[in-house]
Amino acid sequence: MDKVNHQLNKAELRRTLLKTRQSMSVGEWREKSDRICSHLQNSTLFIQAKTILAYFSFRQEPDLSPLFANSKYRWGFPRCVDKKSLSWHIWTPSDFIQSGAYGIIEPHPDAPILDPGEVDLILVPSVACDYQGYRLGYGGGYYDRLLSLPQWQTKPTIGIIFDFAYLSQIPIESWDKPLQAVSTETRLTQKG
């Protein structure tokens, strides 16, 4: 497949899946998000973790907020810096949040920075994942860049998607690395 078609397919697939996601009713979105949370809470990767990187739901991404009240865990959330990289901050439900780049909710810039060495698990927002664990992101490359850095490469990762976005195959690039697990509202699948 030539490069132009490949990029077009990726953009088309992203557009279609985001449209499907945003057409869900609030009730369906809430119910499926809750089921994803319950799969995560029962997974070994989650149970063994102490510090978890997560995200604030945006445009009907699966909502993980029911998990954040669990004080057994320390939560880290991304802040977009210079529209090119993510800075991770410790956050608790009583802390301030604000709207950052692209209108995405993020911790306050003064919130304590999280040391990569302390992180046990990364919950990765995704447009789609395939059965091999490859992820289709939003096109900004934030998580691709993050997960290719030496201090993050070995961290367990779980892609978070709804079932309709769990596909047998997605277009991948040479630099793409598979996630360790994928969670949907019907299952949590670990690779390898």
C-alpha positions as CSV (number, residue, x, y, z in Angstrom):
1,M,0.0,0.0,0.0
2,D,1.5,3.4,-0.9
3,K,2.1,6.0,1.8
4,V,-0.7,8.4,0.6
5,N,-3.4,5.7,0.7
6,H,-2.0,4.5,4.0
7,Q,-2.4,8.0,5.6
8,L,-5.8,8.5,4.0
9,N,-7.0,5.2,5.4
10,K,-5.8,6.1,8.8
11,A,-7.5,9.5,8.7
12,E,-10.7,8.0,7.3
13,L,-10.7,5.3,9.9
14,R,-10.1,7.8,12.7
15,R,-12.9,10.1,11.4
16,T,-15.4,7.2,11.2
17,L,-14.6,5.8,14.6
18,L,-14.8,9.2,16.3
19,K,-18.2,9.8,14.7
20,T,-19.4,6.5,16.0
21,R,-18.2,7.3,19.4
22,Q,-19.8,10.7,19.5
23,S,-23.1,9.3,18.3
24,M,-23.5,7.2,21.5
25,S,-26.2,8.2,23.9
26,V,-25.0,9.5,27.2
27,G,-26.6,6.5,28.9
28,E,-24.8,4.0,26.7
29,W,-21.5,5.9,27.1
30,R,-21.8,5.9,30.9
31,E,-22.8,2.3,31.1
32,K,-20.0,1.1,28.8
33,S,-17.5,3.3,30.6
34,D,-18.5,1.8,33.9
35,R,-18.0,-1.7,32.5
36,I,-14.5,-0.7,31.3
37,C,-13.7,0.6,34.8
38,S,-14.8,-2.7,36.3
39,H,-12.6,-4.8,33.9
40,L,-9.7,-2.6,34.8
41,Q,-10.3,-2.9,38.6
42,N,-10.1,-6.7,38.2
43,S,-7.0,-6.8,36.1
44,T,-3.7,-7.9,37.6
45,L,-1.8,-5.0,35.9
46,F,-4.2,-2.6,37.7
47,I,-4.3,-4.4,41.1
48,Q,-0.5,-4.5,41.3
49,A,0.0,-0.8,40.4
50,K,0.4,2.0,42.9
51,T,0.9,5.0,40.6
52,I,-1.2,5.1,37.4
53,L,-1.2,7.5,34.5
54,A,-4.7,8.2,33.2
55,Y,-6.6,10.8,31.3
56,F,-9.7,13.0,31.6
57,S,-12.4,11.9,29.1
58,F,-12.7,14.2,26.1
59,R,-15.3,13.9,23.2
60,Q,-16.9,10.8,24.6
61,E,-13.7,8.8,25.3
62,P,-14.4,6.1,27.8
63,D,-14.8,7.8,31.1
64,L,-12.5,6.4,33.8
65,S,-13.4,9.0,36.5
66,P,-15.1,6.5,38.8
67,L,-11.7,5.0,39.4
68,F,-10.0,8.3,40.4
69,A,-11.7,8.4,43.9
70,N,-9.8,5.2,44.9
71,S,-7.2,6.6,47.2
72,K,-5.3,3.3,47.1
73,Y,-3.7,4.6,43.9
74,R,-1.7,7.7,43.0
75,W,-3.0,9.2,39.8
76,G,-1.0,11.1,37.2
77,F,-2.6,13.2,34.4
78,P,-1.1,14.8,31.3
79,R,-0.6,18.4,30.6
80,C,0.1,19.5,27.1
81,V,3.4,21.5,26.9
82,D,4.1,23.7,23.8
83,K,1.6,21.6,21.8
84,K,4.2,18.9,21.4
85,S,4.8,16.9,24.5
86,L,3.1,15.7,27.7
87,S,4.1,16.7,31.2
88,W,2.7,14.3,33.9
89,H,1.3,15.7,37.2
90,I,0.0,14.1,40.4
91,W,-3.7,14.8,40.8
92,T,-6.3,14.0,43.4
93,P,-10.1,14.6,43.1
94,S,-9.8,17.6,45.4
95,D,-7.2,19.3,43.2
96,F,-7.8,22.0,40.7
97,I,-8.2,21.2,37.0
98,Q,-8.3,23.6,34.0
99,S,-9.0,23.5,30.2
100,G,-5.7,23.3,28.3
101,A,-4.6,23.0,24.7
102,Y,-7.3,21.8,22.4
103,G,-9.9,22.3,25.2
104,I,-8.8,19.1,27.0
105,I,-9.0,19.1,30.9
106,E,-5.7,19.0,32.6
107,P,-4.0,19.5,36.0
108,H,-2.8,22.9,37.0
109,P,0.8,23.7,35.8
110,D,1.8,24.0,39.5
111,A,0.6,20.5,40.4
112,P,3.5,18.3,41.4
113,I,5.4,16.6,38.5
114,L,5.4,12.8,38.5
115,D,8.7,11.0,38.2
116,P,8.5,8.3,35.4
117,G,10.4,6.0,37.8
118,E,7.3,5.9,40.1
119,V,4.8,5.0,37.4
120,D,3.5,1.4,37.3
121,L,0.8,1.5,34.6
122,I,-0.3,3.8,31.8
123,L,-4.0,3.9,30.7
124,V,-3.7,5.1,27.1
125,P,-6.6,6.9,25.4
126,S,-7.1,5.6,21.9
127,V,-9.3,6.0,18.8
128,A,-8.9,2.2,18.1
129,C,-6.7,-0.8,18.9
130,D,-6.2,-4.0,17.1
131,Y,-5.9,-7.6,18.3
132,Q,-2.1,-7.3,18.2
133,G,-2.2,-4.4,20.7
134,Y,-1.4,-1.7,18.1
135,R,-3.1,1.7,18.7
136,L,-4.6,4.3,16.5
137,G,-4.2,7.6,18.2
138,Y,-5.5,11.1,17.4
139,G,-2.7,12.0,15.0
140,G,-0.7,14.2,17.2
141,G,1.9,11.6,18.1
142,Y,2.0,12.5,21.8
143,Y,1.8,8.9,23.1
144,D,4.0,7.5,20.3
145,R,6.7,10.0,21.4
146,L,6.2,9.3,25.1
147,L,6.2,5.5,24.8
148,S,9.4,5.6,22.7
149,L,11.4,7.4,25.4
150,P,13.7,5.0,27.4
151,Q,12.1,6.0,30.8
152,W,8.6,5.0,29.6
153,Q,9.3,2.1,27.2
154,T,9.1,-0.6,29.9
155,K,5.9,0.6,31.5
156,P,2.8,-1.6,31.3
157,T,0.2,0.0,29.0
158,I,-3.5,-0.6,28.6
159,G,-5.3,0.9,25.6
160,I,-8.8,2.1,26.5
161,I,-11.5,1.8,23.8
162,F,-15.1,0.8,23.3
163,D,-15.7,-2.5,21.6
164,F,-16.7,-1.1,18.2
165,A,-13.1,0.3,18.0
166,Y,-11.4,-3.1,18.7
167,L,-10.4,-4.1,15.2
168,S,-8.6,-7.1,13.8
169,Q,-6.1,-4.9,12.1
170,I,-5.3,-1.1,11.8
171,P,-2.7,0.6,9.6
172,I,0.6,0.8,11.5
173,E,3.9,2.6,11.0
174,S,7.4,1.2,11.5
175,W,7.8,3.1,14.8
176,D,4.5,1.9,16.3
177,K,4.8,-0.3,19.3
178,P,2.0,-2.5,20.6
179,L,0.4,-1.9,24.0
180,Q,0.5,-4.7,26.6
181,A,-3.3,-4.9,27.0
182,V,-6.5,-3.5,25.6
183,S,-9.7,-2.9,27.6
184,T,-13.2,-2.5,26.2
185,E,-16.6,-2.8,27.9
186,T,-16.7,-6.5,27.1
187,R,-13.2,-7.7,27.9
188,L,-9.6,-6.9,28.9
189,T,-7.1,-8.7,26.7
190,Q,-3.4,-9.0,27.6
191,K,-0.8,-9.6,24.9
192,G,1.9,-12.2,25.1
